[in-house]
Amino acid sequence: MGDLRFETVRPDGDNATRADWQYVHNLIIPTGPLSAEEVRARAHRNRLNVTYHGDTLVGCSTVRPPTGDQATATVIVRVLPEHRRQGFGGQMYDKALTAAYEVGARVVETVVLASNEEGLRFAERHGYVEVDRYVLDGDTIPFIDLRLAVSGVGTMQV
């Protein structure tokens, strides 16, 4: 499988890295494409990473910092279809989950577009359980919020 390279998307950093993050997001979430400016704004609020295997784009991730009384963080990993089932998603997930705990998360959630069946299976295999399902205005495909179960696979001790 080889080593992965993780590049942080900085709001005012490399445009190519931001463009790669945007490309992966928009391919995996076609119902909610983001503009370059929206990606820049997200990079101010969240930890965005792009993952490469050598020079090949594999996917991207988002860690939304903890909020609320429960210190709930959101971890989202997106792997391009041609790179799934090769162990890349697991490595990306481990890195993102560690980052969430490093910034104070006590509860971890994720969100998956319902049409992304592989993403849902990945989340469930890693111990996430569905807590909510909703459709955004103008959309027809629901998003599914999932929470990492306390005894779930991959749960880290904090």
PyMOL commands that place a pseudoatom at each C-alpha (Angstrom):
pseudoatom trace, name=CA, resn=MET, resi=1, chain=A, elem=C, hetatm=0, pos=[0.000, 0.000, 0.000]
pseudoatom trace, name=CA, resn=GLY, resi=2, chain=A, elem=C, hetatm=0, pos=[2.875, 2.399, 0.682]
pseudoatom trace, name=CA, resn=ASP, resi=3, chain=A, elem=C, hetatm=0, pos=[2.990, 5.617, 2.604]
pseudoatom trace, name=CA, resn=LEU, resi=4, chain=A, elem=C, hetatm=0, pos=[0.386, 8.299, 2.375]
pseudoatom trace, name=CA, resn=ARG, resi=5, chain=A, elem=C, hetatm=0, pos=[1.181, 11.983, 2.333]
pseudoatom trace, name=CA, resn=PHE, resi=6, chain=A, elem=C, hetatm=0, pos=[-1.190, 14.341, 4.149]
pseudoatom trace, name=CA, resn=GLU, resi=7, chain=A, elem=C, hetatm=0, pos=[-1.272, 18.004, 3.159]
pseudoatom trace, name=CA, resn=THR, resi=8, chain=A, elem=C, hetatm=0, pos=[-3.099, 20.575, 5.264]
pseudoatom trace, name=CA, resn=VAL, resi=9, chain=A, elem=C, hetatm=0, pos=[-5.361, 22.963, 3.383]
pseudoatom trace, name=CA, resn=ARG, resi=10, chain=A, elem=C, hetatm=0, pos=[-4.533, 26.455, 4.533]
pseudoatom trace, name=CA, resn=PRO, resi=11, chain=A, elem=C, hetatm=0, pos=[-6.977, 29.305, 3.854]
pseudoatom trace, name=CA, resn=ASP, resi=12, chain=A, elem=C, hetatm=0, pos=[-4.285, 31.431, 2.237]
pseudoatom trace, name=CA, resn=GLY, resi=13, chain=A, elem=C, hetatm=0, pos=[-1.921, 28.634, 1.252]
pseudoatom trace, name=CA, resn=ASP, resi=14, chain=A, elem=C, hetatm=0, pos=[-1.406, 26.578, -1.875]
pseudoatom trace, name=CA, resn=ASN, resi=15, chain=A, elem=C, hetatm=0, pos=[-4.310, 26.935, -4.317]
pseudoatom trace, name=CA, resn=ALA, resi=16, chain=A, elem=C, hetatm=0, pos=[-3.621, 23.466, -5.791]
pseudoatom trace, name=CA, resn=THR, resi=17, chain=A, elem=C, hetatm=0, pos=[-4.162, 21.786, -2.414]
pseudoatom trace, name=CA, resn=ARG, resi=18, chain=A, elem=C, hetatm=0, pos=[-7.428, 23.670, -1.892]
pseudoatom trace, name=CA, resn=ALA, resi=19, chain=A, elem=C, hetatm=0, pos=[-8.496, 22.746, -5.430]
pseudoatom trace, name=CA, resn=ASP, resi=20, chain=A, elem=C, hetatm=0, pos=[-7.755, 19.048, -4.769]
pseudoatom trace, name=CA, resn=TRP, resi=21, chain=A, elem=C, hetatm=0, pos=[-9.816, 19.142, -1.542]
pseudoatom trace, name=CA, resn=GLN, resi=22, chain=A, elem=C, hetatm=0, pos=[-12.649, 20.874, -3.443]
pseudoatom trace, name=CA, resn=TYR, resi=23, chain=A, elem=C, hetatm=0, pos=[-12.494, 18.313, -6.273]
pseudoatom trace, name=CA, resn=VAL, resi=24, chain=A, elem=C, hetatm=0, pos=[-12.812, 15.335, -3.911]
pseudoatom trace, name=CA, resn=HIS, resi=25, chain=A, elem=C, hetatm=0, pos=[-15.573, 16.965, -1.850]
pseudoatom trace, name=CA, resn=ASN, resi=26, chain=A, elem=C, hetatm=0, pos=[-17.613, 17.894, -4.913]
pseudoatom trace, name=CA, resn=LEU, resi=27, chain=A, elem=C, hetatm=0, pos=[-17.234, 14.444, -6.465]
pseudoatom trace, name=CA, resn=ILE, resi=28, chain=A, elem=C, hetatm=0, pos=[-18.329, 12.635, -3.277]
pseudoatom trace, name=CA, resn=ILE, resi=29, chain=A, elem=C, hetatm=0, pos=[-21.016, 15.222, -2.365]
pseudoatom trace, name=CA, resn=PRO, resi=30, chain=A, elem=C, hetatm=0, pos=[-22.482, 16.164, -5.753]
pseudoatom trace, name=CA, resn=THR, resi=31, chain=A, elem=C, hetatm=0, pos=[-25.619, 17.542, -4.108]
pseudoatom trace, name=CA, resn=GLY, resi=32, chain=A, elem=C, hetatm=0, pos=[-23.608, 20.215, -2.274]
pseudoatom trace, name=CA, resn=PRO, resi=33, chain=A, elem=C, hetatm=0, pos=[-20.737, 21.399, -4.449]
pseudoatom trace, name=CA, resn=LEU, resi=34, chain=A, elem=C, hetatm=0, pos=[-18.493, 24.035, -2.887]
pseudoatom trace, name=CA, resn=SER, resi=35, chain=A, elem=C, hetatm=0, pos=[-16.839, 26.994, -4.573]
pseudoatom trace, name=CA, resn=ALA, resi=36, chain=A, elem=C, hetatm=0, pos=[-13.181, 27.844, -4.045]
pseudoatom trace, name=CA, resn=GLU, resi=37, chain=A, elem=C, hetatm=0, pos=[-14.213, 30.662, -1.698]
pseudoatom trace, name=CA, resn=GLU, resi=38, chain=A, elem=C, hetatm=0, pos=[-16.404, 28.298, 0.354]
pseudoatom trace, name=CA, resn=VAL, resi=39, chain=A, elem=C, hetatm=0, pos=[-13.458, 25.906, 0.723]
pseudoatom trace, name=CA, resn=ARG, resi=40, chain=A, elem=C, hetatm=0, pos=[-11.271, 28.802, 1.865]
pseudoatom trace, name=CA, resn=ALA, resi=41, chain=A, elem=C, hetatm=0, pos=[-13.886, 29.748, 4.481]
pseudoatom trace, name=CA, resn=ARG, resi=42, chain=A, elem=C, hetatm=0, pos=[-14.075, 26.133, 5.698]
pseudoatom trace, name=CA, resn=ALA, resi=43, chain=A, elem=C, hetatm=0, pos=[-10.292, 26.039, 6.001]
pseudoatom trace, name=CA, resn=HIS, resi=44, chain=A, elem=C, hetatm=0, pos=[-10.549, 28.953, 8.446]
pseudoatom trace, name=CA, resn=ARG, resi=45, chain=A, elem=C, hetatm=0, pos=[-13.029, 27.052, 10.662]
pseudoatom trace, name=CA, resn=ASN, resi=46, chain=A, elem=C, hetatm=0, pos=[-11.970, 23.422, 10.261]
pseudoatom trace, name=CA, resn=ARG, resi=47, chain=A, elem=C, hetatm=0, pos=[-8.933, 21.220, 9.765]
pseudoatom trace, name=CA, resn=LEU, resi=48, chain=A, elem=C, hetatm=0, pos=[-8.949, 20.210, 6.120]
pseudoatom trace, name=CA, resn=ASN, resi=49, chain=A, elem=C, hetatm=0, pos=[-6.458, 17.686, 4.734]
pseudoatom trace, name=CA, resn=VAL, resi=50, chain=A, elem=C, hetatm=0, pos=[-5.785, 16.271, 1.312]
pseudoatom trace, name=CA, resn=THR, resi=51, chain=A, elem=C, hetatm=0, pos=[-4.258, 12.798, 1.047]
pseudoatom trace, name=CA, resn=TYR, resi=52, chain=A, elem=C, hetatm=0, pos=[-1.924, 11.560, -1.666]
pseudoatom trace, name=CA, resn=HIS, resi=53, chain=A, elem=C, hetatm=0, pos=[-0.369, 8.176, -2.380]
pseudoatom trace, name=CA, resn=GLY, resi=54, chain=A, elem=C, hetatm=0, pos=[2.867, 9.317, -3.978]
pseudoatom trace, name=CA, resn=ASP, resi=55, chain=A, elem=C, hetatm=0, pos=[1.661, 12.071, -6.290]
pseudoatom trace, name=CA, resn=THR, resi=56, chain=A, elem=C, hetatm=0, pos=[-1.775, 10.509, -6.782]
pseudoatom trace, name=CA, resn=LEU, resi=57, chain=A, elem=C, hetatm=0, pos=[-4.765, 12.202, -5.135]
pseudoatom trace, name=CA, resn=VAL, resi=58, chain=A, elem=C, hetatm=0, pos=[-6.569, 9.679, -2.899]
pseudoatom trace, name=CA, resn=GLY, resi=59, chain=A, elem=C, hetatm=0, pos=[-9.050, 11.705, -0.873]
pseudoatom trace, name=CA, resn=CYS, resi=60, chain=A, elem=C, hetatm=0, pos=[-9.668, 14.440, 1.641]
pseudoatom trace, name=CA, resn=SER, resi=61, chain=A, elem=C, hetatm=0, pos=[-10.786, 14.834, 5.224]
pseudoatom trace, name=CA, resn=THR, resi=62, chain=A, elem=C, hetatm=0, pos=[-12.432, 17.385, 7.463]
pseudoatom trace, name=CA, resn=VAL, resi=63, chain=A, elem=C, hetatm=0, pos=[-12.249, 17.735, 11.231]
pseudoatom trace, name=CA, resn=ARG, resi=64, chain=A, elem=C, hetatm=0, pos=[-14.752, 20.206, 12.628]
pseudoatom trace, name=CA, resn=PRO, resi=65, chain=A, elem=C, hetatm=0, pos=[-13.528, 21.277, 16.085]
pseudoatom trace, name=CA, resn=PRO, resi=66, chain=A, elem=C, hetatm=0, pos=[-15.525, 20.288, 19.154]
pseudoatom trace, name=CA, resn=THR, resi=67, chain=A, elem=C, hetatm=0, pos=[-18.594, 22.309, 20.071]
pseudoatom trace, name=CA, resn=GLY, resi=68, chain=A, elem=C, hetatm=0, pos=[-21.235, 22.263, 22.759]
pseudoatom trace, name=CA, resn=ASP, resi=69, chain=A, elem=C, hetatm=0, pos=[-21.307, 20.929, 26.299]
pseudoatom trace, name=CA, resn=GLN, resi=70, chain=A, elem=C, hetatm=0, pos=[-20.362, 17.444, 25.113]
pseudoatom trace, name=CA, resn=ALA, resi=71, chain=A, elem=C, hetatm=0, pos=[-17.350, 18.706, 23.098]
pseudoatom trace, name=CA, resn=THR, resi=72, chain=A, elem=C, hetatm=0, pos=[-18.656, 17.064, 19.925]
pseudoatom trace, name=CA, resn=ALA, resi=73, chain=A, elem=C, hetatm=0, pos=[-16.323, 17.068, 16.918]
pseudoatom trace, name=CA, resn=THR, resi=74, chain=A, elem=C, hetatm=0, pos=[-17.179, 15.961, 13.399]
pseudoatom trace, name=CA, resn=VAL, resi=75, chain=A, elem=C, hetatm=0, pos=[-14.760, 13.776, 11.439]
pseudoatom trace, name=CA, resn=ILE, resi=76, chain=A, elem=C, hetatm=0, pos=[-15.388, 13.253, 7.719]
pseudoatom trace, name=CA, resn=VAL, resi=77, chain=A, elem=C, hetatm=0, pos=[-13.196, 11.159, 5.416]
pseudoatom trace, name=CA, resn=ARG, resi=78, chain=A, elem=C, hetatm=0, pos=[-13.784, 11.067, 1.668]
pseudoatom trace, name=CA, resn=VAL, resi=79, chain=A, elem=C, hetatm=0, pos=[-11.912, 8.581, -0.529]
pseudoatom trace, name=CA, resn=LEU, resi=80, chain=A, elem=C, hetatm=0, pos=[-12.097, 8.698, -4.310]
pseudoatom trace, name=CA, resn=PRO, resi=81, chain=A, elem=C, hetatm=0, pos=[-13.934, 5.603, -5.618]
pseudoatom trace, name=CA, resn=GLU, resi=82, chain=A, elem=C, hetatm=0, pos=[-10.911, 4.204, -7.473]
pseudoatom trace, name=CA, resn=HIS, resi=83, chain=A, elem=C, hetatm=0, pos=[-8.874, 4.212, -4.229]
pseudoatom trace, name=CA, resn=ARG, resi=84, chain=A, elem=C, hetatm=0, pos=[-11.380, 2.544, -1.915]
pseudoatom trace, name=CA, resn=ARG, resi=85, chain=A, elem=C, hetatm=0, pos=[-10.841, -0.846, -0.295]
pseudoatom trace, name=CA, resn=GLN, resi=86, chain=A, elem=C, hetatm=0, pos=[-7.063, -0.424, -0.259]
pseudoatom trace, name=CA, resn=GLY, resi=87, chain=A, elem=C, hetatm=0, pos=[-6.645, 0.663, 3.370]
pseudoatom trace, name=CA, resn=PHE, resi=88, chain=A, elem=C, hetatm=0, pos=[-6.282, 4.353, 2.567]
pseudoatom trace, name=CA, resn=GLY, resi=89, chain=A, elem=C, hetatm=0, pos=[-9.561, 5.331, 4.239]
pseudoatom trace, name=CA, resn=GLY, resi=90, chain=A, elem=C, hetatm=0, pos=[-8.545, 3.616, 7.469]
pseudoatom trace, name=CA, resn=GLN, resi=91, chain=A, elem=C, hetatm=0, pos=[-5.266, 5.525, 7.592]
pseudoatom trace, name=CA, resn=MET, resi=92, chain=A, elem=C, hetatm=0, pos=[-7.002, 8.784, 6.791]
pseudoatom trace, name=CA, resn=TYR, resi=93, chain=A, elem=C, hetatm=0, pos=[-9.649, 8.093, 9.428]
pseudoatom trace, name=CA, resn=ASP, resi=94, chain=A, elem=C, hetatm=0, pos=[-7.054, 7.303, 12.118]
pseudoatom trace, name=CA, resn=LYS, resi=95, chain=A, elem=C, hetatm=0, pos=[-5.252, 10.576, 11.424]
pseudoatom trace, name=CA, resn=ALA, resi=96, chain=A, elem=C, hetatm=0, pos=[-8.483, 12.616, 11.452]
pseudoatom trace, name=CA, resn=LEU, resi=97, chain=A, elem=C, hetatm=0, pos=[-9.795, 10.929, 14.610]
pseudoatom trace, name=CA, resn=THR, resi=98, chain=A, elem=C, hetatm=0, pos=[-6.509, 11.580, 16.397]
pseudoatom trace, name=CA, resn=ALA, resi=99, chain=A, elem=C, hetatm=0, pos=[-6.700, 15.246, 15.329]
pseudoatom trace, name=CA, resn=ALA, resi=100, chain=A, elem=C, hetatm=0, pos=[-10.247, 15.494, 16.733]
pseudoatom trace, name=CA, resn=TYR, resi=101, chain=A, elem=C, hetatm=0, pos=[-9.152, 14.164, 20.107]
pseudoatom trace, name=CA, resn=GLU, resi=102, chain=A, elem=C, hetatm=0, pos=[-6.084, 16.420, 20.117]
pseudoatom trace, name=CA, resn=VAL, resi=103, chain=A, elem=C, hetatm=0, pos=[-8.329, 19.496, 19.883]
pseudoatom trace, name=CA, resn=GLY, resi=104, chain=A, elem=C, hetatm=0, pos=[-10.508, 18.325, 22.781]
pseudoatom trace, name=CA, resn=ALA, resi=105, chain=A, elem=C, hetatm=0, pos=[-13.254, 16.126, 21.330]
pseudoatom trace, name=CA, resn=ARG, resi=106, chain=A, elem=C, hetatm=0, pos=[-15.036, 13.870, 23.798]
pseudoatom trace, name=CA, resn=VAL, resi=107, chain=A, elem=C, hetatm=0, pos=[-17.763, 12.839, 21.334]
pseudoatom trace, name=CA, resn=VAL, resi=108, chain=A, elem=C, hetatm=0, pos=[-17.158, 12.214, 17.632]
pseudoatom trace, name=CA, resn=GLU, resi=109, chain=A, elem=C, hetatm=0, pos=[-19.713, 12.308, 14.860]
pseudoatom trace, name=CA, resn=THR, resi=110, chain=A, elem=C, hetatm=0, pos=[-19.635, 12.008, 11.103]
pseudoatom trace, name=CA, resn=VAL, resi=111, chain=A, elem=C, hetatm=0, pos=[-22.026, 12.767, 8.279]
pseudoatom trace, name=CA, resn=VAL, resi=112, chain=A, elem=C, hetatm=0, pos=[-22.493, 10.715, 5.109]
pseudoatom trace, name=CA, resn=LEU, resi=113, chain=A, elem=C, hetatm=0, pos=[-24.651, 11.325, 2.047]
pseudoatom trace, name=CA, resn=ALA, resi=114, chain=A, elem=C, hetatm=0, pos=[-27.182, 8.463, 1.977]
pseudoatom trace, name=CA, resn=SER, resi=115, chain=A, elem=C, hetatm=0, pos=[-26.304, 7.587, -1.612]
pseudoatom trace, name=CA, resn=ASN, resi=116, chain=A, elem=C, hetatm=0, pos=[-22.706, 6.873, -0.525]
pseudoatom trace, name=CA, resn=GLU, resi=117, chain=A, elem=C, hetatm=0, pos=[-23.321, 3.282, 0.543]
pseudoatom trace, name=CA, resn=GLU, resi=118, chain=A, elem=C, hetatm=0, pos=[-19.605, 2.472, 0.812]
pseudoatom trace, name=CA, resn=GLY, resi=119, chain=A, elem=C, hetatm=0, pos=[-19.131, 5.469, 3.105]
pseudoatom trace, name=CA, resn=LEU, resi=120, chain=A, elem=C, hetatm=0, pos=[-22.003, 4.327, 5.312]
pseudoatom trace, name=CA, resn=ARG, resi=121, chain=A, elem=C, hetatm=0, pos=[-20.556, 0.812, 5.569]
pseudoatom trace, name=CA, resn=PHE, resi=122, chain=A, elem=C, hetatm=0, pos=[-17.143, 2.277, 6.413]
pseudoatom trace, name=CA, resn=ALA, resi=123, chain=A, elem=C, hetatm=0, pos=[-18.636, 4.389, 9.212]
pseudoatom trace, name=CA, resn=GLU, resi=124, chain=A, elem=C, hetatm=0, pos=[-20.609, 1.461, 10.626]
pseudoatom trace, name=CA, resn=ARG, resi=125, chain=A, elem=C, hetatm=0, pos=[-17.525, -0.805, 10.525]
pseudoatom trace, name=CA, resn=HIS, resi=126, chain=A, elem=C, hetatm=0, pos=[-15.710, 1.832, 12.575]
pseudoatom trace, name=CA, resn=GLY, resi=127, chain=A, elem=C, hetatm=0, pos=[-18.377, 1.870, 15.277]
pseudoatom trace, name=CA, resn=TYR, resi=128, chain=A, elem=C, hetatm=0, pos=[-20.688, 4.688, 14.182]
pseudoatom trace, name=CA, resn=VAL, resi=129, chain=A, elem=C, hetatm=0, pos=[-24.443, 4.485, 14.666]
pseudoatom trace, name=CA, resn=GLU, resi=130, chain=A, elem=C, hetatm=0, pos=[-27.100, 6.606, 12.975]
pseudoatom trace, name=CA, resn=VAL, resi=131, chain=A, elem=C, hetatm=0, pos=[-28.534, 9.433, 15.085]
pseudoatom trace, name=CA, resn=ASP, resi=132, chain=A, elem=C, hetatm=0, pos=[-30.307, 11.600, 12.508]
pseudoatom trace, name=CA, resn=ARG, resi=133, chain=A, elem=C, hetatm=0, pos=[-31.332, 11.739, 8.861]
pseudoatom trace, name=CA, resn=TYR, resi=134, chain=A, elem=C, hetatm=0, pos=[-32.313, 14.935, 7.023]
pseudoatom trace, name=CA, resn=VAL, resi=135, chain=A, elem=C, hetatm=0, pos=[-32.719, 16.451, 3.573]
pseudoatom trace, name=CA, resn=LEU, resi=136, chain=A, elem=C, hetatm=0, pos=[-31.427, 19.946, 2.885]
pseudoatom trace, name=CA, resn=ASP, resi=137, chain=A, elem=C, hetatm=0, pos=[-33.712, 22.442, 1.162]
pseudoatom trace, name=CA, resn=GLY, resi=138, chain=A, elem=C, hetatm=0, pos=[-33.854, 21.740, -2.559]
pseudoatom trace, name=CA, resn=ASP, resi=139, chain=A, elem=C, hetatm=0, pos=[-32.193, 18.304, -2.232]
pseudoatom trace, name=CA, resn=THR, resi=140, chain=A, elem=C, hetatm=0, pos=[-33.717, 14.854, -2.523]
pseudoatom trace, name=CA, resn=ILE, resi=141, chain=A, elem=C, hetatm=0, pos=[-30.922, 12.694, -1.077]
pseudoatom trace, name=CA, resn=PRO, resi=142, chain=A, elem=C, hetatm=0, pos=[-30.705, 12.691, 2.720]
pseudoatom trace, name=CA, resn=PHE, resi=143, chain=A, elem=C, hetatm=0, pos=[-27.598, 13.222, 4.804]
pseudoatom trace, name=CA, resn=ILE, resi=144, chain=A, elem=C, hetatm=0, pos=[-27.081, 10.796, 7.689]
pseudoatom trace, name=CA, resn=ASP, resi=145, chain=A, elem=C, hetatm=0, pos=[-25.513, 11.933, 10.957]
pseudoatom trace, name=CA, resn=LEU, resi=146, chain=A, elem=C, hetatm=0, pos=[-23.736, 9.142, 12.800]
pseudoatom trace, name=CA, resn=ARG, resi=147, chain=A, elem=C, hetatm=0, pos=[-22.100, 9.100, 16.239]
pseudoatom trace, name=CA, resn=LEU, resi=148, chain=A, elem=C, hetatm=0, pos=[-19.163, 7.018, 17.336]
pseudoatom trace, name=CA, resn=ALA, resi=149, chain=A, elem=C, hetatm=0, pos=[-20.498, 4.549, 19.895]
pseudoatom trace, name=CA, resn=VAL, resi=150, chain=A, elem=C, hetatm=0, pos=[-18.752, 4.597, 23.264]
pseudoatom trace, name=CA, resn=SER, resi=151, chain=A, elem=C, hetatm=0, pos=[-17.641, 0.995, 22.838]
pseudoatom trace, name=CA, resn=GLY, resi=152, chain=A, elem=C, hetatm=0, pos=[-17.228, 1.314, 19.081]
pseudoatom trace, name=CA, resn=VAL, resi=153, chain=A, elem=C, hetatm=0, pos=[-14.369, -0.069, 17.035]
pseudoatom trace, name=CA, resn=GLY, resi=154, chain=A, elem=C, hetatm=0, pos=[-11.558, 2.452, 16.842]
pseudoatom trace, name=CA, resn=THR, resi=155, chain=A, elem=C, hetatm=0, pos=[-12.740, 4.399, 19.892]
pseudoatom trace, name=CA, resn=MET, resi=156, chain=A, elem=C, hetatm=0, pos=[-9.740, 6.028, 21.517]
pseudoatom trace, name=CA, resn=GLN, resi=157, chain=A, elem=C, hetatm=0, pos=[-9.387, 6.485, 25.245]
pseudoatom trace, name=CA, resn=VAL, resi=158, chain=A, elem=C, hetatm=0, pos=[-9.122, 10.130, 26.261]
for i in range(1, 158): cmd.bond("trace and resi %d" % i, "trace and resi %d" % (i + 1))
show_as sticks, trace
zoom trace
